[in-house]
């Protein structure tokens, strides 16, 4: 199974939401990273055939996006905003969605739903009303419904938004289990989700491709651009607006600061190894230039 995106674009009048984006991914978890408005959701909706491209092409398992029936059979989708009928129980909601997905055999539906609810740790809540579920439970139920027709590609859009740290970790582990033998495309603006879950990452900024490759290679983009220095608080107040600041921690009367700069800005500043978040902020920010 392979997902190929070739110069894919989407325009709304004079506004370009996605501008000639190209990349290829195989099985495993692939991150799609970028701030709000980067074009991530537009790309997801194109790949699920909910939108039609303005130009360019894409294929999933050798089938072009124009073959909507095959694409929808191959893809499971968990959008950022989704809703279930609140008065239904967890099992009733899953049963209804399984019917819509073409699972007509009642016994087969019951078996499949039971397996999925067990995998997402909701089996004990099968009689619970959807409206009574927590945010994390609803996200897990969303993954279960996206997987009910056993897709080869699972696309999830900002799945950890609004979740507490414990639920976010649980959700990432869940996606890891589902990734075996299939493609999982995880769209997010949370760098930690990508760093701890994904093998590859594609970064978008304002609809354009900024990076595509292995997560570990991302740090190379910011090599020689990240500095650490200790400044007294008066100097920190004078200098803080000149740079893209990555972190600043008070240490008694001083501030320990990490920031982006193309050259050594202070004699005492030392060059440090970029983290993945540093590299991401470098690509998203002022490209390491003084501001």
N, C-alpha and C positions, 0 to 999 in steps of 0.2 A: 504494500500500500504506500502510495506517494502522493503528496499534495504539491502541485506546481502552480505558482502564480507568476504570470508573465506580463509585465508592463500594464498592470491592472490600474484603471483610473475610474473615478466617479466624480461627476460634476453636477452641480445644481445651479443652472444659469451661469453666472459669472464666477461662482464660488467653486473652487476645487477642493473636495473633501479628501480625495486620494489621488496621488499624482504619480502614475507610471511605476508602481511598486512591483518588484520581482523577487522571488525567493523560492526555495524548494526545501521540503522537510519529509522525513520518513517516520517510522514508528518511534514512539516515545513521547515525552512531554516537551512541548516547544512553547516558549514564552513569547508573548506579543506585548511589548512594553512601551509605554508612552504616557504623557500627561493627558488629562481630559482635553478633548478636541484634537487629538493627534491623528484621528482617522481609524482607530482600532475597531470601534463598533461598526463603522461603515464597511470595513474589510470583512468583519464577521458576517454581516448581513448579506454581503455579496456572495460569500462562500456558502451560505445556507440558502441561496436563491431567493431571499426576501427582497433583494434589490437586484437590478440589472446593471452591469457595468456600462460606462460611457465609452470606454475603449479598453483594449487589452483582453487577455484570456486567463483562465485558470482551469485546472482539471483536478479531480480527486479519483484516484484509482484508475486513471486513464479516461475518465468520463468528463466531458466539458460541462461547464456550468449551464449551458443551454439544454442539457439533458436533465431537466429538473427532477423527473421521477427517479432516476438512478441516483442523483446526488442526494435527494431527500431520504432515500433508502439507506444511503451510506453514512449519513451525518446525523448525530444527535446534538441538540443545541440547548444550552442554558443561558438565556439572555440576562442582562443585568437586572432588568425589571421584568418580573413574571408574576403571574397570579394563578391561584387555584380557587375553586369554588369553596369559600370559607366554611360553609355548612356541611360539606362532605367530610367523612372520615379519611384518614390517610389511605386506607385500603380502597375506599370508594373512588377517591380521586385517581389513584393509580389504575384502577380497573377501567375507569372511563377513558383515561388517556391511552391505555393499552388498546382499547376498542378502536379509538381514533387512529391508532398506528397500524390497524389491520390484523390484530390478534383476535380472531373470531372464536377460537376454541376456549370455552370457559375453563376447563380443567388446566389447559396449558397456561392461560392467563394467571390463574391462581398460583400455579407452581412458579412461574416467572416472577410474579410480584413478590411472592414470599422470599425468593432468593435475593432479589434486589433490596428489599427492605432489610434483610439480614445484613447485606453487604454495607449498607449506609447506616447501620445501627439504629433502625427505626422499627424493627419487627415488634418490639414491645409496645409501640405506639400505634399499631395498625387500626385501633378503634378510636384513636384520638381525633377530634375535629381539627381540620387544618388551621382554623382561626386560633386554636389554642397552642400551636407550635411556636417555639422560639425562632428567632431569625436564623440561627445556625441550623436548626432542624429543617426549616423551610428550604434552605440551600441544599441540604442533603437530599430532601425529597425532590428537589429540582433536578439533581444529578440522576436520581433513580428514574424519573420520567424521561430524561434525555437518553437513558440507556435501555429503555424497555424494548426497543426493536433491535437491540444488539448491533448498533452502528459500528463501522470501522473507524470513524472519525468522531471525536467528541470535542465540541467547541463550547468553551465556557467564558462568559464575558463578565469580568470583575466579580468573581465568585466570593471573594473574601471581604468585600466592602461592607463595613459596619459590623463585622464579627469581632468578638473579643480574641485575645491572643491564643487562648487554649482551643477555641473552636476553629481558629484559622489553621493551627497545626493539624488538628483532626481532619480538616477538609483537605489539606495538602496531601496527607497520607492516603486519603480516600482516592484522590486523583491518581496517585502513584500506583495503586492497585489496579485501577481501570486502564492504565496505560499499557499494560502487558499485551502485546500483539496488535496494538492499534495506535493511531495518532491522537494525542490530546493537545489541543491548541488552547493555551491559557492566556487570555487577554487581561492585563492588569496595569495599574500604575504603581503597584507596591513592589519595590525592588527586592525585598526580602522573599516574596513569593517566588520570584524567578530564581534567585540565588540558591534557595533551599530545595527547589523542586525540579527545575528545568535543565535539560541537557544542552539545548540551543536557545537562542533568543534573537528576535527581530525587534528593532527599535524604530518607532515612527515618531516624527516630529512635524506637526502641521501638514500631515498628509504625505510626507516624503520619507523615504527609507534612509535612516542614519547609520544602522549597523545590522549585520546579519552574520551569525556564526556561533561557535561554542561559547557558553557562558564564561568559561575561564579565559577566553581570548579577549573579552570585552575590556579588561583592565589595560591592555596594551594601548588602547585609544588615548589614555590619559597619562601615559608614562612621561615623566619629566615635567608634569604640569601641577603636581600636588606637593604642597609645602607645609611644614609644621614649624611654628615659632612661638616663643613665649614673649608676650608684650605686657608692659605695665598697663593698668586700666586707662590711664590718660592717653597713652599712645594708641591703645585699642580704639578708643572713641574717635581719635583723629583719623585713623587709617581704615576703619571697618567698611566704609562705603567704597573704597578703592578696589576691592576684590570680591570675587565670588566666594563667600565663606561656606565651607563644608560643615564645620563644627567649631564651637567655642565653649570652653569649659573654664570656669573660675577656679583658680588655684591660689588661695590667699589673696595677696594684693595684685596678682598677675592673672593673665588670661592665656591659656594654652589653645592656640588657634590652628586649624587646618583650613587651607584655602587653595584656590586655583590661581596660578600665575604662569606666564610663559617663561619667565626668567626669575632668578633669585631676587626677591624684593628687599630683603634685609640681610645684613652680613651674618646674623645669627640663625637665619632660616635654614632648615635642612630639607632636602628632597626626600620624600617618603613614597613607599609603594602604594599605588592607588588601590582602593577597594572597588568592588563592583558598583557600589552606590556612588563612589567618587567619579568613576568613569561615566556612569549614567548622567550625573549632574553636569559633568563636563560637556557631554553631547547635547544636553538640554539647555545649558546655560549660555554663557557668552563666548563659548569656544575657547575658554582659557584666557581671554583678553581682559585687560584692566577695564574697570567700569567706573 
